[in-house]
């Protein structure tokens, strides 16, 4: 019913009213029955992730409504209440102030209908094993957080990965949580994943600190373990170019012995020595320094105790 009935709004639109026309205690314009529905557009087949802030925002707004208008009935229809951290205290406070929480199952989502100009919400409660009908003067949807539509374009431009939900994917969750495998590119906030304002600020501080460690240096030493081309073996087939995740390899041509010679060239500043090119090359035309096929074979034989 969102967009079809003016009495169906989002949490953001509700907050605008709470901070404006409803802000005065005892305000008579606040509806008698307010129903909040959680996990709208989240935790489904299209977006299986939790948006993290929805439950906390719903509880916060419910408490504000009760503060301004104690007689207003507030219902929160939820799948799982996830007021993590110290926000759990607000959930307890909301229950003490008679905010009514009704759990619904994923296969029985709430339905909003308009009967003769009045909204009604129907929801099946597993706890009561019964269908519950709630007359609603206002329905508030806790809409999920989605990735920005421009993320894919930015991802291709900066050569950084996205996860399955189209948020940017860090190099390592624990060891490199605010940077990418691509040097000099960092991330924080909702570009990374749904999170609260305080979490975004903390991550932004970590990102700034990590970037400062790079900017504070006069020069940066390149990795020694990178790919190099064996010109005599490379015939310019270009099989190694596409698999390179860092786009560090380009096809070039030059004159040799009166004929055009095709080969590839490695950008040493972009190469990370991952070995994808070496694994792809059918002619031993490109190798990672210190990890030739002969050296790898010797390591395997030594580990197995062979020869």
C-alpha positions in Angstrom: 0.0 0.0 0.0 3.0 2.3 0.0 2.5 5.1 -2.5 -1.2 4.2 -2.8 -2.4 5.4 0.7 -1.0 8.5 2.4 -1.3 6.7 5.8 1.4 4.2 4.8 4.8 5.8 5.3 8.5 4.8 6.0 10.4 5.2 9.2 12.2 8.2 7.7 8.9 9.9 6.9 7.7 9.1 10.5 10.8 10.7 11.9 10.2 13.8 10.0 6.8 14.1 11.6 8.1 13.3 15.1 10.7 16.1 14.7 8.2 18.5 13.2 4.5 18.7 13.4 4.2 16.0 16.1 7.0 17.1 18.4 4.9 18.8 21.0 3.9 16.5 24.0 0.1 15.9 24.1 -0.1 16.5 20.3 -3.7 15.6 19.2 -2.6 15.0 15.6 -0.8 11.7 16.5 -2.9 8.8 15.3 -4.5 6.4 17.9 -3.2 3.2 16.3 0.2 3.0 14.7 1.5 -0.3 13.2 5.2 -0.8 12.3 6.2 -3.6 9.9 9.8 -4.8 10.1 12.0 -6.4 7.4 10.3 -4.7 4.4 12.6 -5.4 1.5 15.1 -7.3 3.7 15.8 -10.9 4.6 14.0 -12.3 1.5 15.2 -14.1 -1.6 16.2 -10.9 -3.4 18.0 -9.4 -0.3 18.8 -12.1 2.2 20.8 -9.8 4.5 19.7 -8.0 7.6 19.7 -4.2 7.3 20.8 -4.0 11.0 19.4 -0.6 11.9 15.6 -1.2 11.3 14.7 -2.7 14.7 16.7 -0.1 16.6 15.0 2.8 14.6 11.5 1.3 15.1 12.0 0.9 18.9 13.5 4.5 19.1 10.5 5.9 17.2 8.0 3.9 19.2 9.5 5.3 22.5 9.3 8.8 21.1 5.6 8.3 20.1 4.9 7.0 23.7 6.7 10.0 25.1 4.6 12.5 23.1 1.3 10.6 23.2 1.2 7.8 25.9 -2.3 6.8 24.9 -1.3 5.9 21.3 -1.2 2.2 20.6 2.0 1.1 18.9 2.4 -2.3 17.4 5.7 -3.6 16.0 5.3 -6.7 13.7 8.7 -8.4 13.5 10.5 -11.6 12.4 13.4 -11.3 14.9 14.1 -8.2 17.1 17.8 -7.3 16.5 18.5 -4.4 18.8 22.1 -5.5 19.2 24.5 -4.1 21.7 23.4 -1.6 24.3 20.2 -0.9 22.3 18.7 -4.0 23.9 17.9 -1.8 26.8 15.6 0.3 24.7 13.8 -2.8 23.5 13.1 -3.7 27.2 12.0 -0.1 27.9 9.6 -0.2 24.9 8.0 -3.4 26.2 7.6 -1.8 29.7 5.8 1.2 28.1 3.3 -1.1 26.4 4.7 -1.1 22.9 3.2 -4.4 21.6 5.6 -6.7 19.7 4.0 -9.4 17.5 6.1 -11.9 15.7 5.3 -13.1 12.2 6.7 -16.0 10.2 8.4 -15.5 6.8 5.7 -17.5 5.0 2.9 -15.5 6.6 3.9 -11.9 6.0 1.6 -9.1 7.2 -1.0 -7.8 4.8 -2.3 -4.2 4.7 -5.7 -3.5 3.2 -8.0 -0.5 2.9 -11.5 -1.2 4.0 -13.8 1.7 3.3 -11.1 4.3 3.8 -9.7 2.7 7.0 -6.4 0.7 7.0 -6.3 -2.8 8.5 -3.3 -5.0 9.1 -3.7 -8.8 9.2 -0.9 -10.9 10.6 -0.6 -14.5 11.7 1.0 -14.8 15.2 2.8 -18.2 15.8 2.8 -17.5 19.5 -1.0 -17.2 19.6 -1.5 -19.6 16.7 -4.1 -17.2 15.4 -4.7 -14.5 12.8 -4.6 -11.0 14.3 -6.4 -8.1 12.8 -5.3 -4.6 13.8 -7.1 -1.4 12.8 -4.4 1.1 11.8 -4.5 4.9 11.5 -0.9 4.8 10.3 1.3 2.0 8.9 5.0 2.5 9.1 7.3 0.4 7.0 10.9 -0.3 8.1 12.4 -0.4 4.7 15.7 -2.2 4.2 19.0 -0.7 3.1 20.1 -1.4 -0.5 23.4 -0.9 -2.2 23.8 2.2 -4.4 23.0 1.7 -8.0 26.3 3.3 -9.0 28.4 0.7 -7.1 29.0 -1.5 -10.2 30.3 1.4 -12.2 32.6 2.5 -9.4 33.7 -1.1 -8.9 34.8 -1.4 -12.6 36.5 2.0 -12.6 38.6 1.4 -9.4 39.0 -2.4 -10.1 37.6 -3.4 -6.7 35.2 -6.2 -6.0 31.5 -6.3 -4.9 29.8 -9.0 -2.8 26.7 -10.8 -3.9 24.5 -8.0 -2.4 26.4 -5.3 -4.5 28.1 -3.8 -1.5 31.9 -3.3 -1.7 34.0 -6.3 -0.5 37.0 -5.6 1.7 40.3 -7.4 1.2 40.0 -9.4 4.4 37.3 -9.2 7.1 39.8 -9.3 10.0 43.3 -8.5 8.7 42.4 -5.7 6.2 38.8 -4.6 7.0 38.9 -1.1 5.5 41.0 -1.6 2.3 40.9 -3.5 -1.0 43.5 -5.7 -2.7 43.9 -2.7 -5.0 46.4 -0.4 -3.3 45.3 3.1 -2.2 41.6 2.4 -2.3 39.7 2.3 1.0 36.1 1.9 2.1 33.8 2.7 5.0 30.1 3.3 5.9 27.2 2.0 3.9 29.4 1.4 0.9 30.7 -1.6 2.8 27.4 -2.9 4.3 24.3 -1.8 6.3 25.4 -0.3 9.6 24.5 2.4 12.1 25.9 6.0 12.2 28.2 5.3 15.1 29.6 2.2 13.3 30.1 4.2 10.2 32.0 6.9 12.1 34.3 4.3 13.7 35.0 2.7 10.4 35.7 6.1 8.8 38.2 6.8 11.5 39.9 3.5 10.8 40.0 4.2 7.1 41.5 7.7 7.6 44.2 6.1 9.9 45.0 3.4 7.4 45.3 6.0 4.5 47.5 8.1 6.7 50.0 5.3 7.0 50.5 5.5 3.3 50.5 9.2 2.9 53.1 9.6 5.7 55.7 7.7 3.7 58.1 9.5 1.3 58.2 6.4 -0.9 56.7 2.9 -1.0 58.7 -0.2 -1.9 57.1 -2.5 -4.5 56.6 -6.2 -4.0 59.5 -8.4 -5.1 57.3 -11.3 -5.9 55.7 -10.2 -9.1 55.3 -11.6 -12.6 57.9 -11.2 -15.3 57.7 -12.1 -19.0 60.0 -14.7 -20.6 60.2 -12.9 -24.0 61.7 -16.0 -25.8 58.7 -18.1 -24.8 55.9 -15.6 -25.1 54.2 -15.5 -28.5 51.5 -12.9 -27.6 48.6 -15.2 -27.3 47.2 -12.9 -24.6 45.6 -15.8 -22.6 47.0 -14.2 -19.4 45.5 -10.8 -19.9 41.8 -11.5 -19.1 42.4 -13.6 -15.9 44.5 -11.0 -14.3 42.4 -9.5 -11.4 44.5 -6.3 -11.3 44.6 -5.6 -15.0 48.4 -5.4 -14.8 49.1 -7.1 -18.1 48.9 -5.5 -21.6 49.6 -6.9 -25.1 52.4 -5.1 -27.0 54.1 -5.3 -30.4 57.6 -4.4 -31.4 60.0 -5.1 -34.3 62.5 -8.0 -33.9 64.8 -9.3 -36.6 62.7 -7.4 -39.2 59.4 -8.9 -38.1 56.6 -7.9 -35.8 57.0 -9.6 -32.4 53.9 -9.9 -30.1 54.3 -10.2 -26.4 52.9 -9.0 -23.1 54.1 -6.4 -20.7 53.6 -6.4 -16.9 52.9 -3.2 -14.9 55.0 -3.8 -11.9 53.2 -1.3 -9.8 49.9 -3.0 -10.3 51.0 -6.6 -10.2 50.5 -8.5 -6.9 52.2 -11.8 -7.8 48.9 -13.8 -7.5 50.0 -16.2 -10.2 46.8 -16.3 -12.3 48.8 -15.4 -15.4 51.4 -18.1 -14.8 48.7 -20.7 -14.3 47.0 -19.6 -17.6 50.0 -19.4 -19.8 50.4 -22.6 -21.9 54.0 -21.8 -23.0 55.8 -20.8 -19.8 56.0 -17.3 -21.2 55.2 -15.5 -17.9 56.3 -16.5 -14.4 56.1 -15.2 -10.8 59.6 -14.5 -9.5 60.7 -17.1 -7.1 57.9 -19.5 -8.0 58.9 -21.0 -11.4 57.3 -24.4 -12.2 60.7 -26.1 -11.5 60.9 -24.4 -8.0 57.3 -25.3 -7.2 57.9 -28.9 -8.3 61.0 -29.1 -6.0 59.0 -27.8 -3.1 56.3 -30.4 -3.6 58.9 -33.2 -3.9 60.6 -32.0 -0.8 57.3 -31.9 1.1 56.5 -35.4 0.0 60.0 -36.7 0.6 60.5 -37.7 -3.1 63.9 -37.7 -4.8 
